[in-house]
Amino acid sequence: MQKFTTLTAPAAAYLKPNVDTDLVIRVERCSRTPRERLGDYAFEMARFTGGNGDSGAPDPAFPLNRPQFAGAGILVGGVNFGCGSSREMAVWAIAGMGFRCVIAPSFGEIFYGNCFQNGLLAIRLPQAVVEALGGALLAAASPVSLTVDLARQVVIAPGGAEHRFEIDPLRKTGLLEGLDPIGLTLRREAEIAAWQAADRARRPWIYNA
C-alpha cells in the first residue's frame, strides 16, 4: 500500500448529499470489470450521457467533468458520502480516478473503513467547512489545490487556513507507513508467536499435537 504523508494536489468538489456506493460504481461493473479499470466507470450514471460509460459521452452537467477538476487528487464530497451497500469496489473506483483523499462532513461507516484498508484517506470536517471548501472549488475557473498533512492532521486551504481532523491512531499509522491491516498485524508477529507459545503451555488441549 502506498504511504500517505503530505499531499498537495488539485481538488474537485461533488457536494451532492447521500452519494451511495451504487452511484459510485454500478453493481454490474463490480463483477465484470478489472479493478484497474473501475475508475473509468466511477459515478457512471451521472458522469456519462445515458448513464453508460461505454456508449455515452462525458456529461458537462456533472461537476467532476469540469476541466478545472481534471487530474484532481482530492475529492470534496457531501453529507453521508459512500452510504449504501458495503461494496469495496466503490473505494477502488474512486482511487482509480486518481483520488488519494476524500473530505466530507460524514461517510457511510463501511465505506469509511474500506477507505483506510485501501490507502484512501477519508477525512471528516464540519459541514460548514466542507461547504466553504467545495463552494470555492466549484466557483473557481482554474485548478485549486489543497494540502493534507496527515502527521499534523490538518487540511490547509489555499489562503492558509488550517482545519484539523480526527483519525484513529492505528489507521493513521497504517497510512503513514503504507501498511494495510494485515501489514500492521505482521509488525507484531514476534509478539503473537510468543503469546501462542505461552498459551500452548497453559492450554495444550486447545492445540493439535
C-alpha positions as CSV (number, residue, x, y, z in Angstrom):
1,M,0.0,0.0,0.0
2,Q,1.3,3.4,-0.9
3,K,2.4,5.6,2.0
4,F,0.4,8.8,2.7
5,T,2.2,11.6,4.5
6,T,1.6,15.0,3.0
7,L,-0.5,15.6,-0.2
8,T,-0.7,18.9,-2.1
9,A,-3.0,18.4,-5.1
10,P,-5.7,19.9,-7.1
11,A,-9.1,19.3,-5.6
12,A,-12.5,18.6,-7.1
13,A,-16.0,19.0,-5.5
14,Y,-19.1,16.9,-5.7
15,L,-21.3,18.1,-2.9
16,K,-24.4,16.0,-3.6
17,P,-25.6,14.5,-0.3
18,N,-26.1,10.8,0.3
19,V,-24.0,9.7,-2.6
20,D,-24.3,5.9,-2.3
21,T,-22.0,3.2,-3.4
22,D,-24.3,2.2,-6.3
23,L,-23.8,5.7,-7.7
24,V,-20.1,5.5,-7.2
25,I,-19.9,2.1,-9.1
26,R,-22.8,0.2,-10.6
27,V,-23.1,-3.3,-9.3
28,E,-22.8,-4.8,-12.8
29,R,-19.3,-3.3,-13.1
30,C,-18.2,-5.0,-9.9
31,S,-18.1,-8.5,-11.3
32,R,-17.3,-7.7,-15.0
33,T,-14.6,-5.0,-14.8
34,P,-11.0,-5.5,-13.8
35,R,-10.0,-3.5,-10.7
36,E,-7.6,-1.3,-12.6
37,R,-10.4,-0.1,-14.9
38,L,-13.1,0.6,-12.3
39,G,-12.0,4.3,-12.3
40,D,-13.2,4.6,-15.9
41,Y,-16.8,3.8,-14.7
42,A,-16.8,5.7,-11.3
43,F,-20.0,7.8,-11.0
44,E,-21.0,6.3,-14.3
45,M,-24.8,7.0,-14.1
46,A,-24.2,10.7,-13.5
47,R,-20.8,11.2,-15.3
48,F,-21.8,10.0,-18.8
49,T,-24.7,10.8,-21.0
50,G,-27.2,7.9,-21.0
51,G,-25.6,6.7,-17.8
52,N,-23.3,4.5,-19.7
53,G,-19.5,4.8,-19.6
54,D,-19.1,2.6,-22.8
55,S,-21.5,4.4,-25.1
56,G,-22.1,7.7,-23.5
57,A,-20.0,10.9,-23.6
58,P,-18.9,12.9,-20.6
59,D,-21.9,14.9,-19.3
60,P,-20.9,18.5,-18.9
61,A,-23.5,18.9,-16.2
62,F,-21.7,16.5,-13.9
63,P,-19.4,18.6,-11.6
64,L,-16.4,16.2,-11.8
65,N,-16.3,16.6,-15.6
66,R,-15.3,20.2,-15.3
67,P,-12.0,20.9,-17.0
68,Q,-10.5,22.5,-13.8
69,F,-11.0,19.2,-12.0
70,A,-9.0,17.1,-14.4
71,G,-6.2,15.3,-12.6
72,A,-7.6,16.1,-9.1
73,G,-6.1,14.1,-6.2
74,I,-8.5,15.3,-3.5
75,L,-12.3,14.9,-3.6
76,V,-14.6,17.1,-1.5
77,G,-18.0,15.4,-1.1
78,G,-21.3,15.9,0.6
79,V,-23.0,14.6,3.7
80,N,-23.2,10.8,4.2
81,F,-20.8,10.2,1.3
82,G,-20.4,6.5,0.4
83,C,-23.6,5.3,2.1
84,G,-25.5,2.2,0.9
85,S,-24.0,-1.2,0.2
86,S,-20.7,-2.5,1.5
87,R,-19.0,-2.9,-1.9
88,E,-15.3,-2.3,-1.6
89,M,-15.2,-1.6,-5.3
90,A,-16.6,1.9,-4.6
91,V,-13.3,2.7,-2.9
92,W,-11.3,1.1,-5.8
93,A,-13.3,3.2,-8.3
94,I,-12.6,6.5,-6.6
95,A,-8.9,5.6,-6.2
96,G,-8.9,4.6,-9.9
97,M,-10.0,8.1,-10.8
98,G,-6.8,9.4,-9.1
99,F,-8.1,10.5,-5.8
100,R,-6.0,9.8,-2.7
101,C,-8.2,11.6,-0.2
102,V,-11.9,12.3,0.2
103,I,-13.2,15.0,2.5
104,A,-16.8,15.1,3.6
105,P,-18.9,16.0,6.7
106,S,-19.8,12.4,7.2
107,F,-19.4,9.0,5.5
108,G,-21.2,5.7,5.3
109,E,-19.4,3.7,8.0
110,I,-18.5,0.7,5.9
111,F,-17.2,2.9,3.1
112,Y,-15.2,4.9,5.6
113,G,-13.5,1.7,6.9
114,N,-12.9,0.4,3.4
115,C,-11.0,3.6,2.5
116,F,-8.3,3.0,5.1
117,Q,-7.9,-0.6,4.1
118,N,-7.1,0.6,0.6
119,G,-4.8,3.5,1.2
120,L,-7.5,6.2,0.6
121,L,-7.6,8.8,3.4
122,A,-11.2,9.7,4.4
123,I,-11.4,13.0,6.4
124,R,-14.4,14.2,8.3
125,L,-14.7,18.0,8.7
126,P,-17.6,20.2,9.9
127,Q,-20.3,20.7,7.2
128,A,-19.8,24.4,7.1
129,V,-16.1,24.0,6.4
130,V,-16.7,21.4,3.7
131,E,-19.3,23.5,2.0
132,A,-17.0,26.5,2.0
133,L,-14.1,24.5,0.5
134,G,-16.4,22.8,-2.0
135,G,-18.1,26.1,-2.9
136,A,-14.7,27.8,-3.6
137,L,-13.7,24.9,-5.8
138,L,-16.9,25.0,-7.8
139,A,-16.6,28.8,-8.2
140,A,-13.0,28.6,-9.5
141,A,-12.3,28.7,-13.2
142,S,-8.9,27.1,-12.8
143,P,-7.5,24.3,-10.7
144,V,-7.3,25.0,-6.9
145,S,-5.0,22.9,-4.7
146,L,-5.5,21.8,-1.1
147,T,-2.8,20.4,1.2
148,V,-3.5,17.5,3.6
149,D,-0.8,16.9,6.3
150,L,-1.6,13.6,7.8
151,A,1.1,13.8,10.5
152,R,-0.3,17.1,11.8
153,Q,-3.9,16.1,11.0
154,V,-4.8,19.3,9.2
155,V,-6.3,20.3,5.8
156,I,-4.8,23.5,4.6
157,A,-6.9,25.7,2.4
158,P,-5.5,27.9,-0.4
159,G,-5.5,31.0,1.9
160,G,-3.5,29.2,4.5
161,A,-6.4,28.4,6.9
162,E,-5.9,25.1,8.7
163,H,-8.7,22.7,9.5
164,R,-7.9,20.0,12.0
165,F,-9.4,16.5,11.6
166,E,-9.5,13.4,13.8
167,I,-8.3,10.0,12.8
168,D,-7.9,6.7,14.6
169,P,-4.2,6.4,15.7
170,L,-3.8,2.9,14.2
171,R,-5.3,3.9,10.9
172,K,-3.1,6.9,10.8
173,T,0.0,4.7,11.4
174,G,-1.1,2.4,8.6
175,L,-1.4,5.2,6.1
176,L,1.9,6.9,7.2
177,E,3.8,3.7,6.9
178,G,1.9,2.2,3.9
179,L,0.6,-0.8,5.8
180,D,-2.9,-2.4,5.5
181,P,-4.4,-4.2,8.5
182,I,-2.5,-7.4,7.6
183,G,0.7,-5.4,7.4
184,L,0.1,-3.8,10.7
185,T,-0.6,-7.1,12.3
186,L,2.6,-8.7,10.9
187,R,4.6,-6.0,12.6
188,R,3.8,-7.8,15.8
189,E,4.5,-11.3,14.5
190,A,7.1,-12.0,17.2
191,E,4.7,-10.9,20.0
192,I,2.0,-13.1,18.5
193,A,4.3,-16.1,18.3
194,A,5.4,-15.5,21.9
195,W,1.8,-15.4,23.1
196,Q,0.9,-18.5,21.2
197,A,3.9,-20.4,22.7
198,A,2.9,-19.3,26.2
199,D,-0.8,-20.2,25.6
200,R,0.2,-23.6,24.2
201,A,2.0,-24.3,27.5
202,R,-1.0,-23.1,29.5
203,R,-3.7,-24.9,27.5
204,P,-2.1,-27.7,25.4
205,W,-5.5,-29.3,24.8
206,I,-6.5,-26.4,22.6
207,Y,-3.8,-27.1,20.0
208,N,-3.3,-30.0,17.7
209,A,-0.5,-32.4,18.7
